[in-house]
Amino acid sequence: MKTIDELLADGVAGKRVFVRADLNVPLENGTATAKIADDGRIRAVLPTVKALAEAGARVVVASHLGRPKGAPDPAFTLAPAAARLGELLGADVAFATDTVGDSATATVAGLADGQVAVVENLRFNAGETSKDDAERAAFADRLAALADVYVGDGFGAVHRRHASVFDLPTRLPHYAGHLIATEVGVLKKLTEDVKRPYVVALGGSKVSDKLAVIDQLLGKADRILIGGGMAFTFLKAKGYEIGGSLVQEDQLAAVTEYLERAEKTGVELVLPVDAVVAPAFPDLKSKAPAHPTDVAADAIPADQMGLDIGPETHKLYASKITDAATVFWNGPMGVFEHPDFAEGTKAVAQALLDSEAFTVVGGGDSAAAVRILGFDENAFGHISTGGGASLEYLEGKTLPGLAALKD
C-alpha cells in the first residue's frame, strides 16, 4: 500500500485530504462539553494531521464515536474530540455539525491551505455501517465529494466493512497514514519475523473474544499467559472450584481442546495459581472497599468471585516474561478500574517494562489501563490503538480497511 510519505513527496498544497481517523475516545458524560477520559487515540493521529497541514493540505478529519443508531445523538458528538485535536495541534480546528450535509459542505469549502476541520460522527448516518452495499456506496459517494485524496489512519476501525473505511478509498487516490503504517509494521513483527521466546499475555472478561487468536497462537507463541475473567473458564475446564466467578459454560469444550493441544505441541499455556476474590462485583464509581482476599486458584469459595490474578501469579507471569524477546499483551488481568483489583494488571505491565523484549500492548482496555494506572506509555515498544483490529490481524483475517488501501 502507498503511504502518506509518498503523498507528501508528490505535494498536497491546496488539496482537500480526507483523513479517516479513530477519535472514538471515552467521554465522562455524553455532552458537547464532555471531558475526555483518555485522549490517546487523538494523539495517535496527530503526526498524520500535522504533516498534512504543514504541507498545505486542507485536512478533513472524520471518525465514529460510540454506537449511535444511524441518526444524530448528542451523547455521541465528536465536538469534544475536535476541540481536543485543536488544543494538541495548537491551531483552530473547524467543526461541522453534520457529516455530508450543508454544514460539512460549507466548512470544508471555507478551509484555507494548512487548515483542519472535523466533521460530525460518521455513524450519525445509517449508510456508514449498513450491510447493504448500495446504501454504503451512496454514503461513500457523498463523502468523496468532500475531498480530493483519502488517507486511512483509523487503525481501530480497519476491521470494519464500513463506508468510510472500505468503500470510500476506492473512490479517491488513497494512502495509509503514519499510524496505520506503524501498526501494520508492528503486527508483522508478531506474525512474520518473530524474535523468540515469544510470550503472549491475554486477559479480558470473555474467553469467546479470544478463542480465534488463541487458536492461531497455539502454533506460533512459545508461552500464552491467561488472566482476567476469561481465566476462570480455563480453570473450570481443569475441574477447579471457581465459586461465583465469570464463566462461559458454552466455551468449556473449546477451552479443554486448547489445553490438550498446548500440551501436545509444547506451548506453555499458563493459568493463574491464585486469585483475588470478593463477595460481589465492586462499585466502580464509588471505588468503595470490596473486601478482597487471596485464595488458591483451585479453591475459590462458593460465595466468592475471582476479580484479579493473585500475588503468586504476579511472580509466575513475571518469570515467564523475563527472558522473552517478544511480548504481546491484550486484555487486563482483573477489574483494574477498582484499586482492589488492579495489582495483577499493574504486575504484567511492570513485567513488560522490566524485560528487554520488544513489547506490544494490544489496544482497547490494555492501552487504557497503561495510562490510567500511571505507566509511561513511551516505555513500551508499541501501544496499539485498535484492540479488535490487532486481534483479527493476529487471527490471520483480511481486514477490510487495509485491503481497501492496497492498489
Beta strands, then each sheet from edge to edge (+ up, - down):
strand 1: 16-20
strand 2: 58-62
strand 3: 93-96
strand 4: 116-119
strand 5: 149-152
strand 6: 174-176
strand 7: 198-202
strand 8: 223-226
strand 9: 268-270
strand 10: 274-278
strand 11: 293-296
strand 12: 305-309
strand 13: 326-330
strand 14: 358-361
strand 15: 382-383
sheet 1: 3+ 4+ 2+ 1+ 5+ 6+
sheet 2: 9+ 8+ 7+ 13+ 14+ 15+
sheet 3: 11+ 10- 12+
end
